[in-house]
Amino acid sequence: MHLIKKCFAFLLITASLVFANNKSFGQLSKGGFNPDSSQTISLAEFNNRVERAIKLLQTETLSAISDTDHINIMMCLNTIFMTHKRGTFVKRFSGNMYEQLEMIAHKKNYDRDITNVYPDYIPNRGMGYYFPKLKMELYGTPRLYAIFRISE
């Protein structure tokens, strides 16, 4: 019972710290930050970002990748992982390029080893990660700011 209380207290404190400051989530913009709003990009732009993420993960060590590129990689992975075809559980982004990014991220243990690059992470909703330095989430149940909205 004592262990349960300690775990609950830890989670409560962690959640309080994360949610207390509205600026703790997402990339800040001039117009303010809305954690329930996604950045809209074209399908072509998304494909370019996925290709860049693949190239970086294939050729660079995680520590050599810039913060901006890690944010892009995380947003691409979240988008592929979380976006489904309307009204179904079928992934919207399935196919060679998207599966290749997921496979490379899996082979490189991206979801585990990224915590070595950014050790000050906090668990997010759904057992993912929130990286305060990047103001970005990876996996779990990320908020909309951490997922691209793709226009066709």
OpenMM code with the backbone's topology and positions (N, CA, C; nanometers):
from openmm import Vec3, app, unit

residues = "MET HIS LEU ILE LYS LYS CYS PHE ALA PHE LEU LEU ILE THR ALA SER LEU VAL PHE ALA ASN ASN LYS SER PHE GLY GLN LEU SER LYS GLY GLY PHE ASN PRO ASP SER SER GLN THR ILE SER LEU ALA GLU PHE ASN ASN ARG VAL GLU ARG ALA ILE LYS LEU LEU GLN THR GLU THR LEU SER ALA ILE SER ASP THR ASP HIS ILE ASN ILE MET MET CYS LEU ASN THR ILE PHE MET THR HIS LYS ARG GLY THR PHE VAL LYS ARG PHE SER GLY ASN MET TYR GLU GLN LEU GLU MET ILE ALA HIS LYS LYS ASN TYR ASP ARG ASP ILE THR ASN VAL TYR PRO ASP TYR ILE PRO ASN ARG GLY MET GLY TYR TYR PHE PRO LYS LEU LYS MET GLU LEU TYR GLY THR PRO ARG LEU TYR ALA ILE PHE ARG ILE SER GLU".split()
positions = [
    Vec3(0.0826, -0.1196, 0.0000),
    Vec3(0.0000, 0.0000, 0.0000),
    Vec3(0.0870, 0.1260, 0.0000),
    Vec3(0.1981, 0.1214, 0.0756),
    Vec3(0.2876, 0.2351, 0.0834),
    Vec3(0.3487, 0.2645, -0.0533),
    Vec3(0.3834, 0.1602, -0.1280),
    Vec3(0.4400, 0.1764, -0.2614),
    Vec3(0.3398, 0.2421, -0.3562),
    Vec3(0.2145, 0.2043, -0.3449),
    Vec3(0.1100, 0.2633, -0.4294),
    Vec3(0.0968, 0.4120, -0.4007),
    Vec3(0.1012, 0.4489, -0.2741),
    Vec3(0.0924, 0.5906, -0.2374),
    Vec3(0.2108, 0.6687, -0.2922),
    Vec3(0.3308, 0.6088, -0.2857),
    Vec3(0.4492, 0.6762, -0.3384),
    Vec3(0.4376, 0.6965, -0.4895),
    Vec3(0.3936, 0.5925, -0.5598),
    Vec3(0.3777, 0.6024, -0.7058),
    Vec3(0.2728, 0.7073, -0.7421),
    Vec3(0.1621, 0.7069, -0.6703),
    Vec3(0.0559, 0.8039, -0.6967),
    Vec3(0.1062, 0.9454, -0.6711),
    Vec3(0.1804, 0.9636, -0.5617),
    Vec3(0.2338, 1.0959, -0.5293),
    Vec3(0.3312, 1.1420, -0.6380),
    Vec3(0.4174, 1.0508, -0.6842),
    Vec3(0.5114, 1.0847, -0.7907),
    Vec3(0.4382, 1.1272, -0.9170),
    Vec3(0.3383, 1.0501, -0.9564),
    Vec3(0.2616, 1.0834, -1.0765),
    Vec3(0.1882, 1.2157, -1.0614),
    Vec3(0.1321, 1.2400, -0.9451),
    Vec3(0.0598, 1.3638, -0.9202),
    Vec3(0.1536, 1.4839, -0.9280),
    Vec3(0.2702, 1.4716, -0.8671),
    Vec3(0.3677, 1.5807, -0.8712),
    Vec3(0.4163, 1.6036, -1.0135),
    Vec3(0.4466, 1.4960, -1.0849),
    Vec3(0.4924, 1.5072, -1.2232),
    Vec3(0.3876, 1.5751, -1.3102),
    Vec3(0.2636, 1.5300, -1.2979),
    Vec3(0.1562, 1.5897, -1.3775),
    Vec3(0.1386, 1.7371, -1.3428),
    Vec3(0.1478, 1.7713, -1.2166),
    Vec3(0.1329, 1.9102, -1.1740),
    Vec3(0.2413, 1.9980, -1.2353),
    Vec3(0.3644, 1.9480, -1.2325),
    Vec3(0.4744, 2.0258, -1.2885),
    Vec3(0.4589, 2.0455, -1.4389),
    Vec3(0.4157, 1.9423, -1.5066),
    Vec3(0.4009, 1.9506, -1.6514),
    Vec3(0.2868, 2.0426, -1.6903),
    Vec3(0.1739, 2.0290, -1.6244),
    Vec3(0.0555, 2.1041, -1.6645),
    Vec3(0.0454, 2.2423, -1.6015),
    Vec3(0.1265, 2.2709, -1.4991),
    Vec3(0.1156, 2.3980, -1.4282),
    Vec3(0.1507, 2.5164, -1.5175),
    Vec3(0.2472, 2.4974, -1.6021),
    Vec3(0.2931, 2.6062, -1.6865),
    Vec3(0.2460, 2.5829, -1.8292),
    Vec3(0.1573, 2.6660, -1.8779),
    Vec3(0.1011, 2.6485, -2.0118),
    Vec3(0.2089, 2.6498, -2.1186),
    Vec3(0.3220, 2.7143, -2.0923),
    Vec3(0.4290, 2.7205, -2.1904),
    Vec3(0.5150, 2.5946, -2.1897),
    Vec3(0.4805, 2.4982, -2.1079),
    Vec3(0.5626, 2.3784, -2.0997),
    Vec3(0.5338, 2.2813, -2.2137),
    Vec3(0.4323, 2.3038, -2.2924),
    Vec3(0.4001, 2.2138, -2.4020),
    Vec3(0.4221, 2.2822, -2.5361),
    Vec3(0.4800, 2.2089, -2.6268),
    Vec3(0.4842, 2.2485, -2.7669),
    Vec3(0.5755, 2.3631, -2.7994),
    Vec3(0.5911, 2.3854, -2.9248),
    Vec3(0.6749, 2.4925, -2.9730),
    Vec3(0.5964, 2.6231, -2.9666),
    Vec3(0.6571, 2.7223, -2.9061),
    Vec3(0.5892, 2.8508, -2.8916),
    Vec3(0.5916, 2.9255, -3.0240),
    Vec3(0.4849, 2.9949, -3.0510),
    Vec3(0.4779, 3.0756, -3.1723),
    Vec3(0.4352, 3.2162, -3.1340),
    Vec3(0.4429, 3.3078, -3.2292),
    Vec3(0.4078, 3.4463, -3.2011),
    Vec3(0.2626, 3.4609, -3.1590),
    Vec3(0.1741, 3.3795, -3.2126),
    Vec3(0.0322, 3.3902, -3.1840),
    Vec3(-0.0102, 3.3190, -3.0572),
    Vec3(0.0831, 3.2689, -2.9802),
    Vec3(0.0478, 3.1936, -2.8611),
    Vec3(0.0467, 3.0448, -2.8934),
    Vec3(0.0310, 2.9672, -2.7903),
    Vec3(0.0394, 2.8231, -2.8081),
    Vec3(-0.0910, 2.7572, -2.7693),
    Vec3(-0.1407, 2.6716, -2.8558),
    Vec3(-0.2609, 2.5945, -2.8287),
    Vec3(-0.2230, 2.4472, -2.8380),
    Vec3(-0.2172, 2.3748, -2.7238),
    Vec3(-0.1765, 2.2339, -2.7282),
    Vec3(-0.2763, 2.1442, -2.7993),
    Vec3(-0.3953, 2.1959, -2.8267),
    Vec3(-0.4983, 2.1174, -2.8941),
    Vec3(-0.5115, 2.1549, -3.0412),
    Vec3(-0.4035, 2.2058, -3.0985),
    Vec3(-0.4046, 2.2457, -3.2385),
    Vec3(-0.2818, 2.1901, -3.3078),
    Vec3(-0.2995, 2.1346, -3.4262),
    Vec3(-0.1897, 2.0765, -3.5030),
    Vec3(-0.1404, 2.1730, -3.6088),
    Vec3(-0.0129, 2.1591, -3.6431),
    Vec3(0.0445, 2.2332, -3.7551),
    Vec3(-0.0005, 2.1634, -3.8831),
    Vec3(-0.0584, 2.2378, -3.9751),
    Vec3(-0.1052, 2.1804, -4.1009),
    Vec3(0.0041, 2.1935, -4.2069),
    Vec3(0.0358, 2.0797, -4.2707),
    Vec3(0.1316, 2.0787, -4.3806),
    Vec3(0.0743, 1.9929, -4.4933),
    Vec3(0.1290, 2.0086, -4.6111),
    Vec3(0.0817, 1.9300, -4.7260),
    Vec3(0.1375, 1.7877, -4.7167),
    Vec3(0.0769, 1.6982, -4.7922),
    Vec3(0.1252, 1.5606, -4.7974),
    Vec3(0.2674, 1.5566, -4.8535),
    Vec3(0.2950, 1.6393, -4.9539),
    Vec3(0.4297, 1.6447, -5.0118),
    Vec3(0.5319, 1.6898, -4.9073),
    Vec3(0.4976, 1.7911, -4.8282),
    Vec3(0.5862, 1.8387, -4.7219),
    Vec3(0.6075, 1.7301, -4.6169),
    Vec3(0.5005, 1.6607, -4.5801),
    Vec3(0.5125, 1.5519, -4.4832),
    Vec3(0.6059, 1.4434, -4.5370),
    Vec3(0.5888, 1.4072, -4.6629),
    Vec3(0.6757, 1.3056, -4.7234),
    Vec3(0.8221, 1.3501, -4.7234),
    Vec3(0.8464, 1.4787, -4.7507),
    Vec3(0.9831, 1.5317, -4.7445),
    Vec3(1.0401, 1.5210, -4.6032),
    Vec3(0.9575, 1.5505, -4.5041),
    Vec3(1.0025, 1.5424, -4.3650),
    Vec3(1.0310, 1.3980, -4.3243),
    Vec3(0.9475, 1.3062, -4.3700),
    Vec3(0.9696, 1.1642, -4.3410),
    Vec3(1.0994, 1.1184, -4.4058),
    Vec3(1.1228, 1.1570, -4.5308),
    Vec3(1.2468, 1.1201, -4.5994),
    Vec3(1.3688, 1.1756, -4.5264),
    Vec3(1.3609, 1.2985, -4.4798),
    Vec3(1.4728, 1.3574, -4.4036),
    Vec3(1.4951, 1.2813, -4.2742),
    Vec3(1.3881, 1.2453, -4.2063),
    Vec3(1.4003, 1.1698, -4.0816),
    Vec3(1.4679, 1.0350, -4.1066),
    Vec3(1.4282, 0.9681, -4.2135),
    Vec3(1.4889, 0.8385, -4.2499),
    Vec3(1.6387, 0.8568, -4.2741),
    Vec3(1.6735, 0.9576, -4.3535),
    Vec3(1.8140, 0.9813, -4.3866),
    Vec3(1.8964, 1.0099, -4.2611),
    Vec3(1.8442, 1.0932, -4.1734),
    Vec3(1.9168, 1.1267, -4.0506),
    Vec3(1.9355, 1.0038, -3.9614),
    Vec3(1.8312, 0.9257, -3.9456),
    Vec3(1.8417, 0.8076, -3.8599),
    Vec3(1.9351, 0.7025, -3.9202),
    Vec3(1.9448, 0.6988, -4.0511),
    Vec3(2.0344, 0.6036, -4.1167),
    Vec3(2.1806, 0.6474, -4.1099),
    Vec3(2.2050, 0.7782, -4.1102),
    Vec3(2.3422, 0.8263, -4.1272),
    Vec3(2.4042, 0.8914, -4.0042),
    Vec3(2.3254, 0.9313, -3.9075),
    Vec3(2.3775, 1.0059, -3.7930),
    Vec3(2.3534, 0.9316, -3.6625),
    Vec3(2.4372, 0.9600, -3.5640),
    Vec3(2.4076, 0.9125, -3.4290),
    Vec3(2.3007, 1.0042, -3.3720),
    Vec3(2.2263, 0.9565, -3.2757),
    Vec3(2.1189, 1.0387, -3.2188),
    Vec3(2.1720, 1.1680, -3.1588),
    Vec3(2.2881, 1.1620, -3.0966),
    Vec3(2.3437, 1.2825, -3.0351),
    Vec3(2.3902, 1.3860, -3.1383),
    Vec3(2.4130, 1.3432, -3.2627),
    Vec3(2.4572, 1.4359, -3.3672),
    Vec3(2.3413, 1.5043, -3.4387),
    Vec3(2.2198, 1.4606, -3.4138),
    Vec3(2.1013, 1.5175, -3.4781),
    Vec3(2.0578, 1.6415, -3.3999),
    Vec3(2.0226, 1.7470, -3.4711),
    Vec3(1.9840, 1.8729, -3.4054),
    Vec3(1.8501, 1.8598, -3.3331),
    Vec3(1.8259, 1.9512, -3.2401),
    Vec3(1.6979, 1.9533, -3.1680),
    Vec3(1.5812, 1.9673, -3.2652),
    Vec3(1.5951, 2.0563, -3.3620),
    Vec3(1.4887, 2.0779, -3.4599),
    Vec3(1.4578, 1.9499, -3.5369),
    Vec3(1.5618, 1.8777, -3.5745),
    Vec3(1.5398, 1.7528, -3.6473),
    Vec3(1.4792, 1.6448, -3.5570),
    Vec3(1.5165, 1.6421, -3.4296),
    Vec3(1.4531, 1.5467, -3.3378),
    Vec3(1.3036, 1.5782, -3.3226),
    Vec3(1.2702, 1.7056, -3.3166),
    Vec3(1.1289, 1.7446, -3.3092),
    Vec3(1.0556, 1.6947, -3.4333),
    Vec3(1.1173, 1.7132, -3.5500),
    Vec3(1.0567, 1.6661, -3.6745),
    Vec3(1.0403, 1.5139, -3.6737),
    Vec3(1.1433, 1.4425, -3.6326),
    Vec3(1.1361, 1.2959, -3.6272),
    Vec3(1.0226, 1.2527, -3.5356),
    Vec3(1.0143, 1.3139, -3.4187),
    Vec3(0.9096, 1.2787, -3.3222),
    Vec3(0.7708, 1.3078, -3.3785),
    Vec3(0.7554, 1.4232, -3.4425),
    Vec3(0.6247, 1.4585, -3.4987),
    Vec3(0.5869, 1.3640, -3.6122),
    Vec3(0.6853, 1.3249, -3.6943),
    Vec3(0.6570, 1.2286, -3.8021),
    Vec3(0.6157, 1.0940, -3.7438),
    Vec3(0.6893, 1.0452, -3.6462),
    Vec3(0.6551, 0.9167, -3.5847),
    Vec3(0.5180, 0.9222, -3.5173),
    Vec3(0.4898, 1.0313, -3.4459),
    Vec3(0.3585, 1.0462, -3.3813),
    Vec3(0.2468, 1.0483, -3.4847),
    Vec3(0.2696, 1.1190, -3.5957),
    Vec3(0.1673, 1.1305, -3.6999),
    Vec3(0.1391, 0.9942, -3.7624),
    Vec3(0.2441, 0.9210, -3.7949),
    Vec3(0.2267, 0.7882, -3.8533),
    Vec3(0.1569, 0.6957, -3.7544),
    Vec3(0.1996, 0.7012, -3.6298),
    Vec3(0.1475, 0.6132, -3.5254),
    Vec3(0.0022, 0.6449, -3.4887),
    Vec3(-0.0331, 0.7722, -3.4869),
    Vec3(-0.1633, 0.8136, -3.4322),
    Vec3(-0.2702, 0.8427, -3.5367),
    Vec3(-0.2336, 0.8593, -3.6628),
    Vec3(-0.3305, 0.9007, -3.7641),
    Vec3(-0.3883, 0.7792, -3.8349),
    Vec3(-0.5200, 0.7686, -3.8302),
    Vec3(-0.5905, 0.6562, -3.8923),
    Vec3(-0.6846, 0.7075, -4.0005),
    Vec3(-0.7223, 0.6185, -4.0896),
    Vec3(-0.8215, 0.6550, -4.1906),
    Vec3(-0.9524, 0.6826, -4.1194),
    Vec3(-1.0230, 0.7807, -4.1660),
    Vec3(-1.1458, 0.8260, -4.1015),
    Vec3(-1.2404, 0.7090, -4.0743),
    Vec3(-1.2773, 0.6949, -3.9480),
    Vec3(-1.3757, 0.5940, -3.9090),
    Vec3(-1.3225, 0.4522, -3.8989),
    Vec3(-1.1890, 0.4341, -3.9091),
    Vec3(-1.1324, 0.2992, -3.8997),
    Vec3(-1.0107, 0.3002, -3.8079),
    Vec3(-0.9602, 0.1820, -3.7801),
    Vec3(-0.8362, 0.1699, -3.7045),
    Vec3(-0.7180, 0.1410, -3.7960),
    Vec3(-0.7374, 0.1536, -3.9264),
    Vec3(-0.6324, 0.1307, -4.0246),
    Vec3(-0.5444, 0.2561, -4.0299),
    Vec3(-0.4129, 0.2357, -4.0263),
    Vec3(-0.3221, 0.3495, -4.0339),
    Vec3(-0.3419, 0.4245, -4.1644),
    Vec3(-0.3462, 0.5557, -4.1551),
    Vec3(-0.3579, 0.6385, -4.2757),
    Vec3(-0.2274, 0.6372, -4.3536),
    Vec3(-0.1173, 0.6375, -4.2819),
    Vec3(0.0138, 0.6421, -4.3452),
    Vec3(0.0802, 0.5060, -4.3336),
    Vec3(0.0475, 0.4212, -4.4295),
    Vec3(0.1128, 0.2908, -4.4362),
    Vec3(0.1748, 0.2800, -4.5739),
    Vec3(0.2801, 0.2093, -4.5841),
    Vec3(0.3506, 0.1966, -4.7110),
    Vec3(0.4996, 0.2058, -4.6889),
    Vec3(0.5710, 0.1949, -4.7959),
    Vec3(0.7166, 0.1824, -4.7902),
    Vec3(0.7858, 0.2875, -4.7041),
    Vec3(0.7674, 0.4138, -4.7378),
    Vec3(0.8400, 0.5206, -4.6709),
    Vec3(0.8058, 0.5280, -4.5217),
    Vec3(0.6784, 0.5197, -4.4895),
    Vec3(0.6344, 0.5327, -4.3509),
    Vec3(0.6774, 0.4116, -4.2686),
    Vec3(0.6627, 0.2946, -4.3269),
    Vec3(0.7059, 0.1729, -4.2571),
    Vec3(0.8575, 0.1706, -4.2423),
    Vec3(0.9289, 0.2263, -4.3406),
    Vec3(1.0744, 0.2323, -4.3316),
    Vec3(1.1172, 0.3206, -4.2146),
    Vec3(1.0517, 0.4355, -4.1970),
    Vec3(1.0846, 0.5226, -4.0835),
    Vec3(1.0582, 0.4507, -3.9516),
    Vec3(0.9436, 0.3864, -3.9402),
    Vec3(0.9127, 0.3137, -3.8168),
    Vec3(1.0132, 0.2011, -3.7917),
    Vec3(1.0526, 0.1306, -3.8979),
    Vec3(1.1465, 0.0197, -3.8844),
    Vec3(1.2850, 0.0701, -3.8416),
    Vec3(1.3314, 0.1790, -3.9018),
    Vec3(1.4624, 0.2342, -3.8658),
    Vec3(1.4598, 0.2860, -3.7222),
    Vec3(1.3525, 0.3528, -3.6858),
    Vec3(1.3399, 0.4018, -3.5476),
    Vec3(1.3407, 0.2845, -3.4500),
    Vec3(1.2746, 0.1768, -3.4876),
    Vec3(1.2716, 0.0573, -3.4020),
    Vec3(1.4099, -0.0067, -3.3928),
    Vec3(1.4786, -0.0221, -3.5068),
    Vec3(1.6129, -0.0819, -3.5085),
    Vec3(1.7120, 0.0001, -3.4274),
    Vec3(1.6983, 0.1326, -3.4345),
    Vec3(1.7883, 0.2210, -3.3599),
    Vec3(1.7447, 0.2384, -3.2148),
    Vec3(1.6345, 0.1740, -3.1769),
    Vec3(1.5783, 0.1905, -3.0413),
    Vec3(1.5568, 0.3382, -3.0101),
    Vec3(1.5032, 0.4096, -3.1083),
    Vec3(1.4856, 0.5547, -3.0940),
    Vec3(1.4059, 0.5902, -2.9686),
    Vec3(1.2956, 0.5192, -2.9455),
    Vec3(1.2111, 0.5539, -2.8315),
    Vec3(1.2812, 0.5312, -2.6981),
    Vec3(1.3805, 0.4444, -2.6921),
    Vec3(1.4542, 0.4217, -2.5680),
    Vec3(1.5796, 0.5080, -2.5626),
    Vec3(1.6569, 0.5094, -2.6706),
    Vec3(1.7867, 0.5763, -2.6690),
    Vec3(1.7769, 0.7284, -2.6758),
    Vec3(1.6640, 0.7814, -2.7193),
    Vec3(1.6492, 0.9270, -2.7213),
    Vec3(1.6536, 0.9830, -2.5789),
    Vec3(1.6205, 0.8992, -2.4820),
    Vec3(1.6271, 0.9432, -2.3417),
    Vec3(1.7716, 0.9597, -2.2952),
    Vec3(1.8677, 0.9031, -2.3677),
    Vec3(2.0093, 0.9277, -2.3367),
    Vec3(2.0512, 1.0652, -2.3877),
    Vec3(1.9913, 1.1085, -2.4978),
    Vec3(2.0212, 1.2400, -2.5540),
    Vec3(1.9516, 1.3486, -2.4718),
    Vec3(1.8283, 1.3211, -2.4312),
    Vec3(1.7488, 1.4150, -2.3506),
    Vec3(1.7072, 1.3438, -2.2214),
    Vec3(1.7985, 1.3359, -2.1242),
    Vec3(1.7696, 1.2578, -2.0033),
    Vec3(1.6638, 1.3200, -1.9114),
    Vec3(1.6355, 1.4472, -1.9279),
    Vec3(1.5352, 1.5134, -1.8431),
    Vec3(1.3983, 1.5039, -1.9070),
    Vec3(1.3480, 1.3836, -1.9200),
    Vec3(1.2157, 1.3627, -1.9787),
    Vec3(1.1154, 1.3310, -1.8690),
    Vec3(0.9887, 1.3428, -1.9053),
    Vec3(0.8779, 1.3148, -1.8142),
    Vec3(0.7841, 1.2203, -1.8870),
    Vec3(0.7304, 1.1206, -1.8196),
    Vec3(0.6303, 1.0356, -1.8864),
    Vec3(0.5093, 1.1199, -1.9275),
    Vec3(0.4569, 1.0941, -2.0474),
    Vec3(0.3364, 1.1649, -2.0900),
    Vec3(0.2170, 1.0706, -2.0838),
    Vec3(0.1048, 1.1192, -2.1304),
    Vec3(-0.0163, 1.0372, -2.1315),
    Vec3(0.0067, 0.9154, -2.2190),
    Vec3(-0.0341, 0.7995, -2.1750),
    Vec3(-0.0253, 0.6797, -2.2571),
    Vec3(0.1124, 0.6169, -2.2621),
    Vec3(0.1946, 0.6408, -2.1648),
    Vec3(0.3256, 0.5765, -2.1519),
    Vec3(0.4251, 0.6177, -2.2594),
    Vec3(0.4191, 0.7397, -2.3037),
    Vec3(0.5190, 0.7946, -2.3937),
    Vec3(0.6123, 0.8849, -2.3159),
    Vec3(0.6741, 0.9788, -2.3863),
    Vec3(0.7712, 1.0694, -2.3248),
    Vec3(0.7369, 1.2137, -2.3587),
    Vec3(0.7664, 1.3025, -2.2647),
    Vec3(0.7618, 1.4462, -2.2896),
    Vec3(0.9018, 1.4984, -2.2600),
    Vec3(0.9598, 1.5704, -2.3556),
    Vec3(1.0946, 1.6229, -2.3427),
    Vec3(1.0864, 1.7745, -2.3225),
    Vec3(1.1030, 1.8215, -2.1976),
    Vec3(1.0901, 1.9652, -2.1708),
    Vec3(1.1847, 2.0518, -2.2541),
    Vec3(1.3076, 2.0050, -2.2773),
    Vec3(1.4019, 2.0850, -2.3564),
    Vec3(1.3472, 2.1101, -2.4964),
    Vec3(1.2822, 2.0104, -2.5544),
    Vec3(1.2268, 2.0226, -2.6888),
    Vec3(1.0839, 2.0753, -2.6893),
    Vec3(1.0193, 2.0673, -2.5735),
    Vec3(0.8766, 2.0972, -2.5630),
    Vec3(0.7993, 2.0108, -2.6629),
    Vec3(0.8293, 1.8795, -2.6579),
    Vec3(0.7714, 1.7859, -2.7538),
    Vec3(0.7482, 1.6505, -2.6875),
    Vec3(0.6454, 1.5819, -2.7355),
    Vec3(0.6107, 1.4487, -2.6886),
    Vec3(0.6469, 1.3455, -2.7947),
    Vec3(0.6712, 1.2233, -2.7494),
    Vec3(0.6959, 1.1114, -2.8404),
    Vec3(0.6128, 0.9941, -2.7923),
    Vec3(0.5326, 0.9415, -2.8825),
    Vec3(0.4471, 0.8252, -2.8582),
    Vec3(0.3539, 0.8471, -2.7401),
    Vec3(0.3074, 0.7391, -2.6811),
    Vec3(0.2036, 0.7496, -2.5799),
    Vec3(0.0766, 0.7993, -2.6465),
    Vec3(0.0147, 0.8975, -2.5847),
    Vec3(-0.1019, 0.9639, -2.6429),
    Vec3(-0.0690, 1.1125, -2.6516),
    Vec3(0.0080, 1.1509, -2.7538),
    Vec3(0.0508, 1.2904, -2.7630),
    Vec3(-0.0657, 1.3838, -2.7928),
    Vec3(-0.0533, 1.5058, -2.7444),
    Vec3(-0.1540, 1.6070, -2.7747),
    Vec3(-0.1395, 1.6461, -2.9208),
    Vec3(-0.2372, 1.7188, -2.9704),
    Vec3(-0.2416, 1.7500, -3.1133),
    Vec3(-0.1231, 1.8323, -3.1628),
    Vec3(-0.0620, 1.9156, -3.0765),
    Vec3(0.0515, 1.9961, -3.1216),
    Vec3(0.1692, 1.9080, -3.1657),
    Vec3(0.1723, 1.7817, -3.1190),
    Vec3(0.2839, 1.6911, -3.1476),
    Vec3(0.2570, 1.6024, -3.2695),
    Vec3(0.1482, 1.6327, -3.3417),
    Vec3(0.1093, 1.5547, -3.4593),
    Vec3(0.0802, 1.6529, -3.5735),
    Vec3(0.1306, 1.6218, -3.6920),
    Vec3(0.1006, 1.7049, -3.8072),
    Vec3(-0.0429, 1.6780, -3.8544),
    Vec3(-0.1099, 1.7825, -3.9005),
    Vec3(-0.2356, 1.7683, -3.9734),
    Vec3(-0.1988, 1.7777, -4.1208),
    Vec3(-0.2299, 1.6723, -4.1963),
    Vec3(-0.1862, 1.6656, -4.3358),
    Vec3(-0.3033, 1.7031, -4.4273),
    Vec3(-0.2788, 1.8049, -4.5101),
    Vec3(-0.3801, 1.8430, -4.6100),
    Vec3(-0.3428, 1.7756, -4.7407),
    Vec3(-0.4440, 1.7339, -4.8142),
    Vec3(-0.4185, 1.6603, -4.9397),
    Vec3(-0.4379, 1.7496, -5.0589),
] * unit.nanometer
topology = app.Topology()
chain = topology.addChain("A")
for resn in residues:
    res = topology.addResidue(resn, chain)
    for name in ("N", "CA", "C"):
        topology.addAtom(name, app.Element.getBySymbol(name[0]), res)
